[in-house]
């Protein structure tokens, strides 16, 4: 598949995050989380000519390949997808 993967943000310094294994997240919830991630304001994926489903599949592959991970911010009680270091 062509296209550039969505940009990933590092965890902000004020966040206290813990990694949540994506395999432990219900598949529908994970898909919704990824869809929200790739459609956030400022995301430039739509200029690459990929569909939303293609971008979701790219992020799923990145999760499986351990290039990105799901992190829960304990302060805000929100989850985010971030690059692995």
CNS distance restraints for C-alpha pairs under 8 A (distance, minus, plus):
assign (resid   1 and name CA) (resid  54 and name CA) 7.62 0.50 0.50
assign (resid   2 and name CA) (resid  48 and name CA) 7.85 0.50 0.50
assign (resid   2 and name CA) (resid  50 and name CA) 7.28 0.50 0.50
assign (resid   3 and name CA) (resid  45 and name CA) 7.56 0.50 0.50
assign (resid   3 and name CA) (resid  48 and name CA) 5.11 0.50 0.50
assign (resid   3 and name CA) (resid  49 and name CA) 6.94 0.50 0.50
assign (resid   3 and name CA) (resid  50 and name CA) 6.27 0.50 0.50
assign (resid   4 and name CA) (resid  45 and name CA) 6.80 0.50 0.50
assign (resid   4 and name CA) (resid  48 and name CA) 6.54 0.50 0.50
assign (resid   5 and name CA) (resid  45 and name CA) 7.17 0.50 0.50
assign (resid   5 and name CA) (resid  55 and name CA) 7.11 0.50 0.50
assign (resid   5 and name CA) (resid  58 and name CA) 6.76 0.50 0.50
assign (resid   5 and name CA) (resid  59 and name CA) 7.47 0.50 0.50
assign (resid   6 and name CA) (resid  38 and name CA) 6.34 0.50 0.50
assign (resid   6 and name CA) (resid  43 and name CA) 6.71 0.50 0.50
assign (resid   6 and name CA) (resid  44 and name CA) 7.18 0.50 0.50
assign (resid   6 and name CA) (resid  45 and name CA) 6.00 0.50 0.50
assign (resid   6 and name CA) (resid  55 and name CA) 7.59 0.50 0.50
assign (resid   6 and name CA) (resid  59 and name CA) 7.95 0.50 0.50
assign (resid   7 and name CA) (resid  43 and name CA) 7.17 0.50 0.50
assign (resid   8 and name CA) (resid  81 and name CA) 7.09 0.50 0.50
assign (resid   8 and name CA) (resid  82 and name CA) 5.49 0.50 0.50
assign (resid   8 and name CA) (resid  83 and name CA) 5.89 0.50 0.50
assign (resid   9 and name CA) (resid  81 and name CA) 7.90 0.50 0.50
assign (resid   9 and name CA) (resid  82 and name CA) 5.78 0.50 0.50
assign (resid   9 and name CA) (resid  83 and name CA) 7.04 0.50 0.50
assign (resid  10 and name CA) (resid  82 and name CA) 5.77 0.50 0.50
assign (resid  10 and name CA) (resid  83 and name CA) 6.56 0.50 0.50
assign (resid  11 and name CA) (resid  15 and name CA) 6.49 0.50 0.50
assign (resid  11 and name CA) (resid  17 and name CA) 7.71 0.50 0.50
assign (resid  11 and name CA) (resid  82 and name CA) 6.94 0.50 0.50
assign (resid  15 and name CA) (resid  73 and name CA) 5.81 0.50 0.50
assign (resid  15 and name CA) (resid  74 and name CA) 7.28 0.50 0.50
assign (resid  15 and name CA) (resid  75 and name CA) 6.69 0.50 0.50
assign (resid  16 and name CA) (resid  73 and name CA) 5.50 0.50 0.50
assign (resid  16 and name CA) (resid  74 and name CA) 5.55 0.50 0.50
assign (resid  16 and name CA) (resid  75 and name CA) 6.51 0.50 0.50
assign (resid  17 and name CA) (resid  71 and name CA) 5.75 0.50 0.50
assign (resid  17 and name CA) (resid  72 and name CA) 5.15 0.50 0.50
assign (resid  17 and name CA) (resid  73 and name CA) 4.26 0.50 0.50
assign (resid  17 and name CA) (resid  74 and name CA) 5.72 0.50 0.50
assign (resid  18 and name CA) (resid  71 and name CA) 5.38 0.50 0.50
assign (resid  18 and name CA) (resid  72 and name CA) 5.33 0.50 0.50
assign (resid  18 and name CA) (resid  73 and name CA) 6.73 0.50 0.50
assign (resid  18 and name CA) (resid  74 and name CA) 7.42 0.50 0.50
assign (resid  19 and name CA) (resid  69 and name CA) 6.95 0.50 0.50
assign (resid  19 and name CA) (resid  70 and name CA) 5.81 0.50 0.50
assign (resid  19 and name CA) (resid  71 and name CA) 4.37 0.50 0.50
assign (resid  19 and name CA) (resid  72 and name CA) 6.29 0.50 0.50
assign (resid  20 and name CA) (resid  24 and name CA) 7.37 0.50 0.50
assign (resid  20 and name CA) (resid  25 and name CA) 7.98 0.50 0.50
assign (resid  20 and name CA) (resid  69 and name CA) 7.59 0.50 0.50
assign (resid  20 and name CA) (resid  70 and name CA) 5.48 0.50 0.50
assign (resid  20 and name CA) (resid  71 and name CA) 5.70 0.50 0.50
assign (resid  20 and name CA) (resid  72 and name CA) 6.69 0.50 0.50
assign (resid  21 and name CA) (resid  25 and name CA) 7.28 0.50 0.50
assign (resid  21 and name CA) (resid  69 and name CA) 7.47 0.50 0.50
assign (resid  21 and name CA) (resid  70 and name CA) 6.79 0.50 0.50
assign (resid  22 and name CA) (resid  30 and name CA) 7.30 0.50 0.50
assign (resid  22 and name CA) (resid  63 and name CA) 7.25 0.50 0.50
assign (resid  22 and name CA) (resid  69 and name CA) 7.29 0.50 0.50
assign (resid  22 and name CA) (resid  70 and name CA) 6.37 0.50 0.50
assign (resid  25 and name CA) (resid  29 and name CA) 6.57 0.50 0.50
assign (resid  25 and name CA) (resid  30 and name CA) 5.92 0.50 0.50
assign (resid  26 and name CA) (resid  30 and name CA) 6.10 0.50 0.50
assign (resid  27 and name CA) (resid  31 and name CA) 6.09 0.50 0.50
assign (resid  28 and name CA) (resid  32 and name CA) 6.17 0.50 0.50
assign (resid  29 and name CA) (resid  33 and name CA) 6.08 0.50 0.50
assign (resid  30 and name CA) (resid  34 and name CA) 6.16 0.50 0.50
assign (resid  31 and name CA) (resid  35 and name CA) 6.08 0.50 0.50
assign (resid  31 and name CA) (resid  56 and name CA) 7.20 0.50 0.50
assign (resid  32 and name CA) (resid  36 and name CA) 6.14 0.50 0.50
assign (resid  33 and name CA) (resid  37 and name CA) 6.18 0.50 0.50
assign (resid  34 and name CA) (resid  38 and name CA) 6.20 0.50 0.50
assign (resid  34 and name CA) (resid  56 and name CA) 5.99 0.50 0.50
assign (resid  34 and name CA) (resid  59 and name CA) 7.04 0.50 0.50
assign (resid  34 and name CA) (resid  60 and name CA) 8.00 0.50 0.50
assign (resid  34 and name CA) (resid  81 and name CA) 7.87 0.50 0.50
assign (resid  35 and name CA) (resid  39 and name CA) 6.16 0.50 0.50
assign (resid  35 and name CA) (resid  52 and name CA) 7.38 0.50 0.50
assign (resid  35 and name CA) (resid  56 and name CA) 6.21 0.50 0.50
assign (resid  36 and name CA) (resid  40 and name CA) 6.14 0.50 0.50
assign (resid  37 and name CA) (resid  80 and name CA) 7.67 0.50 0.50
assign (resid  37 and name CA) (resid  81 and name CA) 7.34 0.50 0.50
assign (resid  38 and name CA) (resid  43 and name CA) 6.43 0.50 0.50
assign (resid  38 and name CA) (resid  45 and name CA) 7.30 0.50 0.50
assign (resid  38 and name CA) (resid  52 and name CA) 7.72 0.50 0.50
assign (resid  38 and name CA) (resid  55 and name CA) 6.96 0.50 0.50
assign (resid  38 and name CA) (resid  56 and name CA) 7.28 0.50 0.50
assign (resid  39 and name CA) (resid  43 and name CA) 6.27 0.50 0.50
assign (resid  44 and name CA) (resid  48 and name CA) 7.52 0.50 0.50
assign (resid  45 and name CA) (resid  49 and name CA) 7.58 0.50 0.50
assign (resid  45 and name CA) (resid  50 and name CA) 6.99 0.50 0.50
assign (resid  45 and name CA) (resid  55 and name CA) 7.52 0.50 0.50
assign (resid  46 and name CA) (resid  50 and name CA) 6.25 0.50 0.50
assign (resid  46 and name CA) (resid  51 and name CA) 7.25 0.50 0.50
assign (resid  46 and name CA) (resid  52 and name CA) 7.98 0.50 0.50
assign (resid  50 and name CA) (resid  54 and name CA) 5.97 0.50 0.50
assign (resid  50 and name CA) (resid  55 and name CA) 6.67 0.50 0.50
assign (resid  51 and name CA) (resid  55 and name CA) 6.42 0.50 0.50
assign (resid  52 and name CA) (resid  56 and name CA) 6.22 0.50 0.50
assign (resid  53 and name CA) (resid  57 and name CA) 6.19 0.50 0.50
assign (resid  54 and name CA) (resid  58 and name CA) 6.22 0.50 0.50
assign (resid  55 and name CA) (resid  59 and name CA) 6.35 0.50 0.50
assign (resid  56 and name CA) (resid  60 and name CA) 6.23 0.50 0.50
assign (resid  57 and name CA) (resid  61 and name CA) 6.17 0.50 0.50
assign (resid  58 and name CA) (resid  62 and name CA) 6.25 0.50 0.50
assign (resid  59 and name CA) (resid  63 and name CA) 6.19 0.50 0.50
assign (resid  59 and name CA) (resid  68 and name CA) 7.83 0.50 0.50
assign (resid  60 and name CA) (resid  64 and name CA) 6.26 0.50 0.50
assign (resid  61 and name CA) (resid  65 and name CA) 6.01 0.50 0.50
assign (resid  62 and name CA) (resid  66 and name CA) 5.99 0.50 0.50
assign (resid  62 and name CA) (resid  67 and name CA) 4.99 0.50 0.50
assign (resid  62 and name CA) (resid  68 and name CA) 5.62 0.50 0.50
assign (resid  63 and name CA) (resid  67 and name CA) 6.05 0.50 0.50
assign (resid  63 and name CA) (resid  68 and name CA) 5.16 0.50 0.50
assign (resid  63 and name CA) (resid  69 and name CA) 5.84 0.50 0.50
assign (resid  66 and name CA) (resid  84 and name CA) 6.92 0.50 0.50
assign (resid  67 and name CA) (resid  83 and name CA) 6.06 0.50 0.50
assign (resid  67 and name CA) (resid  84 and name CA) 5.37 0.50 0.50
assign (resid  68 and name CA) (resid  81 and name CA) 6.50 0.50 0.50
assign (resid  68 and name CA) (resid  82 and name CA) 5.39 0.50 0.50
assign (resid  68 and name CA) (resid  83 and name CA) 4.28 0.50 0.50
assign (resid  68 and name CA) (resid  84 and name CA) 4.98 0.50 0.50
assign (resid  69 and name CA) (resid  81 and name CA) 5.54 0.50 0.50
assign (resid  69 and name CA) (resid  82 and name CA) 5.53 0.50 0.50
assign (resid  69 and name CA) (resid  83 and name CA) 6.40 0.50 0.50
assign (resid  69 and name CA) (resid  84 and name CA) 6.32 0.50 0.50
assign (resid  70 and name CA) (resid  79 and name CA) 6.60 0.50 0.50
assign (resid  70 and name CA) (resid  80 and name CA) 5.65 0.50 0.50
assign (resid  70 and name CA) (resid  81 and name CA) 4.62 0.50 0.50
assign (resid  70 and name CA) (resid  82 and name CA) 6.46 0.50 0.50
assign (resid  71 and name CA) (resid  79 and name CA) 5.49 0.50 0.50
assign (resid  71 and name CA) (resid  80 and name CA) 5.35 0.50 0.50
assign (resid  71 and name CA) (resid  81 and name CA) 6.24 0.50 0.50
assign (resid  71 and name CA) (resid  82 and name CA) 7.01 0.50 0.50
assign (resid  72 and name CA) (resid  77 and name CA) 6.52 0.50 0.50
assign (resid  72 and name CA) (resid  78 and name CA) 5.68 0.50 0.50
assign (resid  72 and name CA) (resid  79 and name CA) 4.27 0.50 0.50
assign (resid  72 and name CA) (resid  80 and name CA) 6.45 0.50 0.50
assign (resid  73 and name CA) (resid  77 and name CA) 5.35 0.50 0.50
assign (resid  73 and name CA) (resid  78 and name CA) 5.38 0.50 0.50
assign (resid  73 and name CA) (resid  79 and name CA) 6.05 0.50 0.50
assign (resid  73 and name CA) (resid  80 and name CA) 7.71 0.50 0.50
assign (resid  74 and name CA) (resid  78 and name CA) 7.36 0.50 0.50
